[in-house]
Amino acid sequence: MEDIRKQLLKSSDRIKYLVQVKDDTEWGNLSGLQAKCEDIRETFYDVPEDELRKRVRGLEESIRFLEERCQEHLSPMERVRIVRSPLRFSLKDILENVYEDYSELGGEEESNIDPAMVCAKATILRRVKGKVYSQQVMVIGQEKGHGEEYRNGGSVKPWGNEKALRFMQVAQTEGIPIHSYIFTPGSFPAEDYPGAAQQIARNLYAMTKLRVP
């Protein structure tokens, strides 16, 4: 029953995401799906497990159909809502679901030099001619969620960009690839005086000379 409950919670989040993107509960009968999800939640312990699985599966199929339909026709404003949605995946989600393991560098969470800029050494598996190889990589990118109040919404400060440059150079020294992810609304405007633009320029200049992919 626990796995069904998790499926239902995930389905509820997917419906909320579609509502946020379309900004209209009537599109694709999203209000009906919300009501159906709420009905399943209220009768969760009152129906047999097989019937419950069948209802959740039917709900997921309806959501999947609407997701595919939504992707086919996205207006410019809907694309903006996708980027701004708090339900959108972030760098921490990628680190936890794509890579085998990772260690955050430069301090963790609030103790980080600049929590908006995440630098981590991670392990990823790759398949070459039927053989699986373990590869160390340096992951660098902005983090907008998972502690947004102290991550400044992903707006990086000059010392955060300097930290990114330092770990790019570490990756070059160790000869490991760099995986970079961009999730930023822009540099933190209040930090222009300490040299935000200059640090970004230094980063770009150094990145053109890196000897690792």
Secondary structure, DSSP 8 states (H G I E B T S, - for coil): -HHHHHHHHHHHHHHHHHHHHHT-TTGGGHHHHHHHHHHHHHTTTTS-HHHHHHHHHHHHHHHHHHHHHHHHS--HHHHHHHHH-TTS--HHHHHHHTSSEEEEES--GGGSS-TTEEEEEEEEEEEETTEEEEEEEEEEEE--SSSHHHHGGG---HHHHHHHHHHHHHHHHHT--EEEE---S-S-GGGTTTTHHHHHHHHHHHHTT-S--
